[in-house]
């Protein structure tokens, strides 16, 4: 007799570190999992490769591939960052690997497929678009800032409704669209709101796919505000902005953290004017989505490599990946 048990299909959408965190634990609970990745990144090693070789951004793709890999040695290899101050300094092996295959085959999707085979990943990793897209921020006076990295460096916090777009329209990757429409649960991973998450929603076809999907959409709320982007934001502010681009009512549930980092770590953040995302319960009660609080903070020490060109902005406050994964499974089976 054929089993009626249905393997749940999860889709995780986001950028780099946030998706890496969610995927690294979720893969132990779900067999059918797909990561859909933003293509707006143009900083660090990724930015250099885009500018010098004309390739699509490999960095966030690499992080998701590594997260889904079952091979510890290959994970370390793909994350290995060349030291020193030579021409390869700051580049990861994985970024170079992906870019080399893309240049050889002229097919970024093929490069991801090959890397996935090498890393023996559980699941799939897909770019949200295969178009070369550059992020643009237009301020209230009509002035523009081009490029994800430059926008990240600028202070847009005074703008209550930041206007983001692409230099040229970007169209959703058909495979990515099909994954959204066929999902049972869609997880919006934590990440920089205006330079990592919303760029996914600027891709033509993505908001419509999210609106038409029968999947439950869950946002894993950020832990810390960025002073240049989300100063003073509460959990509900993040949802409001995501739905401003994705469509009203798209998000069904939000996981928010109720735990606190140690004071030493908090002091390091306070010195940079970075403060935890406020749990604004007055706005969460009665919201169109279900707010779910929990202890989602990791208390493991974060180690950042000295050869990482973005080491100065890497986060020390991170999610407890397993706690988040267990909460997502509880939502699914409820």
Secondary structure, 3 states (H helix, E strand, C coil): CCCCCCCCEEEEEECCHHHHHHHHHHCCCCCEEEEEECCCCCCHHHHHHHHHHCCCCCHHHHHHHHHHECCHHHHHHHHCECCCCCCCCCCEHHHHHHHHHHHHHCCHHHHHHHHHHHHCECCEEEECECCCCCEEEECCCCCEEECHHHHHHCCCCCCCCCEEEECCCCEECHHHHHHHHCCCEEEECCCCHHHHHHHHHCCECHHHHHHHCCCEEEEECCCECCCCCCCCCEHHHHHHHHHHHHCCCCCCEEEEECCCCCHHHHHHHHCCCCCECECCHHHHCCCCCEEEEECCECCCCCCCCCCCCCHHHCCCCCECHHHHHHHHHHHHHC
